[in-house]
Amino acid sequence: MHLYDIRSPDDVDNTIHKTRNFRAGKVQKLRDVRKLDRYTLYLIRILMRTGWFSTDGRTLFLADDRKEDAKSVLRMHDFKPLDFDSTQRFYEYYGDPTVPELPEEQVSELKDKLESLSAENKTLKQRIYALELPGEEGVDKVIDTYKNIGKTWDPSLFFEWNTKLAFDNIGGFHEAIWNGVVDEAGNPAHLAGGGEADIIVRSANFTLVVEVTLRRGVDQWNYEHRSVIDHVEDVNQKEMSEERDVFGLFIAEKVHPRTITTFWANVRDQGSVCIVPLDKMTFIDLLRFHKEVKGLAPSDFKSLMKLFQKSISDTQSSVEWKNDFARLIENWKRSVRQEKLIFERMIYLHKTVRNYAKSIGNLNVELTESIIWGLCRKSQFFKEERDLRDTLDIMSRFRLLKKNGNYTWSPIDDFEINISRLRKALLV
């Protein structure tokens, strides 16, 4: 804030002293700090437009691939602090885009190559980031950013970017396309344009159009509802088919009741695409659940969207629909937990039968249900013999275990093929 008080080199030490006192709480906040925040925002945007700077949301730093250029500029020019006696002189100096002369302006024939290398560098850094993100650490980082979104230098920008990273972190989606702009360091630089969706997430058989906003109150409805519907409908017209469903997801700090009413009525009265409105904390809860079950699949998200869609038909008002959200999500969580448990039981059972067959030197040995129960009864996955019976029935129907009256271990190649077949039957 106090940086804007600097008018000459003599002001630097005094400004450092004032800043320290301000941070220590020794100075009362007499200014409208929010207005100064906007100055900072615009300054950072200007610096990032040069391509020389990048930001992770909280820190502004020199881009890695520009450090040598910066050193070159410092070697070529003797920069001395200037004392400006008028605003006009200040802008005459800092407003001249030809000063100082940059290295690439001296070697114009390398410009095309530089642009090509910069684009390639940006793509590689995005890929590296996507590879590093998956896992609990990635989810924790996304959740932490959501909680501290107001501390980033551009909350709206990082709200979009962080939501894109959330879907990057959920395995199985073919792609999560953010329509904003990233800089050469792979960090977000500009918001998605107004004429397109913020984020488009695609899986094998459905597309999720994601729109986010930090607007609250009636402003949210005024500025967002029409564009959100248009963006979702535009994607729906291009991609909806018998093999592919399309849904919308609207995430806000807090969803205004009028926004919810519009999305509910848009489906109920117009037969349009279902757009699910969730507040930020509810979406964070879904990410925590993703951690709990050790990974949500795209099909899990699709089943949740379908539940919201069905709930519109089952309710008589948008208020009733909104009041049904908590119950609906809890029922969905219960269903996902059960599906995950089925897979865990089958994998455990397959390994147990295989290990027993190996231990007696006969991979083709046939085991009765009672023998298998004796092998599994102490496992956390089978509390009752009925749990084992149900699992054996599923596995034999999908040839995950061979059955000729008794049960025989199925080769691992067959198991992997058939578990994939079962996953499609249960979850798609």
N, C-alpha and C positions, 0 to 999 in steps of 0.2 A: 504494500500500500504506500509506504513512504518512498519508494523508488521514484514516484512521480514528483517528489519534492526536489530532486537533484537538478540543479541548473548549471553547476560548474564542478570541477574536480574538488574544490574546497568543501562541497556539501557531502562528500562520500562518507567521511568519518562520522559526521553528525547524523547522517541517515542510518548508519550501522548502529549507533548508540540508541537512536529512537526506536529502531526495529526490535532491538533486544529488550528495551523497556516495555514495548507493546506486547511482545510475546510473554514476558514475565507478568503481565497483568498490572503493570504499574501506571499505565496510561489509560484513561477513560476513552472509549470509542465515541468520538465526537462526529465522525464522518459516516455517511451512508456507505458502508463497506460493499454492499451489493452493487452499487454503481461502479466502484473501482474494480470489482470482479469482472464486470463487462469489459473494462479497458484491458484487463489482463487477458481475457478470452480472445479479444480481437488482436492483441499483440502476438499471442502465441500462434494464432491462425496465420498471421502475416509471416512470422518466422518459419512456420512449417511449409508455407507456399514456396519458399525459396528452395526447398529440398535439402537444405543443410541441417535442419533440426528435426528431431522426432520427440515423441512423448509417450510414456506408458500410462498417462492419465494424471499422475501426481508430480512427475519430474520432467523438466525440459532438458534435453541433452543434445549434443552434437552428434549427427548421424555418423556411424562407423566409417562408411565409405566416403565421408567428406573431411575426415580428420587431416589427411595429407594435404587436401586443398586448402584447409584453414591455415595449416603451417606455411604453405606456399604464399598465401596472401600476406601473412604476418612478416615473412621474409622480404617480400617485394615492396611493402609499403611501410613507411615510418609513421605509425599511428601515435599521435600525441593528443592528450586531452585538450579539448577546445572549450573556451569560455564564451558563451553566446550572450550578447548584450540585448538581443531582441528575439521575439518569436519568429519574425521574418527570416533572420539569419539562420535560426535553428532549422526551419523547414527548407531553406535554400540548400543547406548542406545535406541533410538527411533525406531530402526528397529527390535528389539527383540520382537516378538509377545507373548512371555511368561511372559512379565513384563508390568503391574502388573497382578497378578493372579486375575481372575474375580470370582464373587460369584458362577455362574453356573458351573465353572470348578471344584469347590469343591464338588458340589452335582450333579454328572453326571446323577443319576437316574431320576432327575426332568427335564432333557433336552427335552425329547419327549413331556411331558405334557406342557412345556413352549412353544414349537413350535406350538402345537395345539391351546393353548390359544392365542398366538400372532396372528395366522391366523384368529381366530374367532374375536378377537379384531379389526383387520384391516377391516374385512367385516362389522362389526357393525358400525364402524366410517364412512365408505363409505355410508352406508344406512342413517345414521343420517345426513351427509352432503347433500345427495340428497333430504332428506325431508325438510331440512332448506332452500334450495336454491330457490325453485319456488317463483314467485312474482316479483314485480318491483325491489325490493332490489337486488335480484339475478341477474337480467338482468343488472342493473347498475354496479354491482361488476364485471361481465364478461366484460362489455364494458370498464370499468376503467382499468382492467388488460390488455386488448388488447392495449389500448393507452399507457400504461407504460411498455409494454413487455420488452423493453430494459433495464429496471431498475431491473428486476428479476435476480437472480444469474445464471440462465441457461435459456435464452430466448427461445431456441428451445424446451426445455422440457415443459415450461409453456405455450408456444403457442399451443402445442398439448393438454395439460391438460385443458386449458381454453376453447378450442373448444369443448371438451367433455362436459364440464360444460354448455356450451351454449345450447347443445341439451338436456341435463338433464333438463334444465329450460323450455323447450317447452313441454307442457303437451300433452299426447296422444301417444308418442313414447313408444313402449314396452320396449326398452332398447337402451342404448348408450354405447357400449363396447369400451373402450380404451385398446389397446394392449400393453401399457407401464406397468410399475410397480409402485405400491404405497407402501409407508412405513407403519409401524404399526400405525402411527398417522393419516393415511388416506391422506397423501400428496404425490405428485408425486416424484418418486425417479429416474426412468430410462425411456428413450425414448422407443417408440415401436420398435420392432426388424425390421431389413431390409427386412425380408422375408414375412411380413404380412402387412395388411392395418393398418394405424394409428388408425382409429376409424370406427366402423361399427354401423350404426343406423338402427333400424328396427321398422316398424309400422305394422299394420294389413295386409297391402297388397303391401308394397314396402320396399326395402332395399336401404339405402344410404351409399355408401362407401366414407368416408371422408379422404382426404390426405392433410396435411398442411406442409408448409416450410417457412423458412425465407431467403432462398437462393434468390439472385437477379441475373439479367443479364443472360448471356449465361450459366453460371454455373447451373442455375436453370434447364434449358432444359437438359444439359449434365447429371446431377445427378438424376433428378426427373422423366422425362417424361416416360421412359421405365418402371420403377418400379411402377409408379402410374397406368399405363395402365394394367400391369400384375396383380396388386392387385385387381383392379376392375373386370377384366375378370375372375379371379379366383373365386371371390364371385359370379359373374354372372353365371358361369357354375354350381355352387353348388345350387343356390337359384332361378334362373329365371324359371318361369312357367307361365301358363295362369292366375293364381291367384296372381302372384307376379312379380312386375317390379323391375329392379335394375338400379340405376343411380350412377354416380360418382360426387363428389364435391371436387374441388381442391382450397384451400385457401392459398394465399401467400401475403406477404407484398406488392409486386407489381408483376403482372404476365407478364412474358416476351412474346413478340409477337410470338416467335418461339414455345413456349409452347402452345399458343392459336391455332396456325396453326396446330400443331400435333393433338390436341384433335378434332379440326374441321374435319381434313382429315381422322382421324381414324373412324369417323362415316360416313362421306360422301363417302369415297372410300372403306372402309373395312366392313361397316355395323356393327361396334362394338358398345359397350355400350357408351351412351352419358356421357361425363365428363365435368362438368360445371366449368370453371376457374373464380374465383372471387378474387379480391384484398381484403385486410383486411378491408378497409373503406367501401366497398360495403356490406360486410357481417355485419359490425357494423350497417349499415343503415337498414338491414333486421331485426336486433335485436331491433332497435328503433321502427320499424314498428310493431313488435311483441308487444311492449308496447302500442303503439298507439291504436291498435285494441283489446287490452286486451286479447291477446293470439292467436297466430297462431296455427292451427291444423296441424297434419302430412299431411292431405290431401291438405292443402294449399301449403306445400312444394312440394308435388308431382305434383300439377298443375303447379308450377313454373318450375320444372325440365322438364316437358313435353313441356312447351313453349320454353325453350332453345333447346330442341331436335328438335322440329318442325322448329325452326328458322334456323337450319343447312340445312334443305331441301329447305328452302325458300331463302337462300343466295348463292351467287356464289363464295365467297372467305371468308377466315377467318377474313380478315379486315372488310368486310361487316357484318359478324356475330358479331364481337366485337363492332362495331359501333351501332348495334341494341340492345345491352344490356340495355341501359338506358331506351329506349322506351318500351322494353319488360317488364322490371321490373315495370315501372309506370303503364302500362296497367294491369299487374297482381295485383298491389296494388288497383287499382280502382275496379277490379272485387271482390277482397277479401272484401273491404269496403262495397260493395253492398250486398254481401252475409251475412256479419255480420249485416247490417242494416235490412235485411229481417227477420233474427232471432229475433232481438231486437223488431221489429214491432209486430211479432207474439206473443212473450211473453207478451208484453205490452197489446196487444189486448185481449189475453186470460184472463189476470188478470182483465182488465177493465170490460169485459162482466160478469165475475164471481162475481166481487164486486157489480155490479149493480143488478144482480140477487139476491144476498144475501140481498141487501138493501131493496128490495121489498118483501122478504120472499118467492120467487118462483124461485128455481134453474132451472126449466124447461121452464121459460118464453122465448117466441120467440121474437127476436128483428129485426126490419127492418134495412136496411142499413142506412137510414136517422137518426134513433135513435142512432145507433152506431157512426155515424159521429158526432152527437151532443156531444157524450161522449168523442170523441178523437180529435176533431178539434183543441184544444189548445195544444195538445201534440207536442213535438219537432220531433216526428217520422213521423207525417202525415202533410205535408205542403199543400197537395191538396187532394180533395176527391178521385181523381184517385188512389193515393197511398193506400188509404183505400180499394178501390174496388179490386185492384190487390192482396192485402194481404188477403182479405176475400176469394178471389177465390182460392189462394194457400192453405189456411187453410181448406177450405171445401173439396178440392180434397184429402187432406191427413187426413181428418176427425179430424182435430184439433178443428174445430167447426162443430157442426151438422147443417145440412141445410135441412129444409122442406119448401122451399120458403123463409122463414125467417131464422134467425140464433139462435142457442141455445148453451149455454155453454157446453163444453165437460168435463167430470170428469177428475181430475188431473192425475189419473193412465193412462187413455186413451191418454191424452195429452203427457205425457212423452214417452209412447211407440211410438206414431205417430211422435213426434218431432225427435226421433231417426231414424225413417224410412225416414223422409224427409231429414235429415242430410246426410244420405247415398246416397240418390238420387241426391242431389245437389253437394256434395263435393268429394265423393270417385272417 
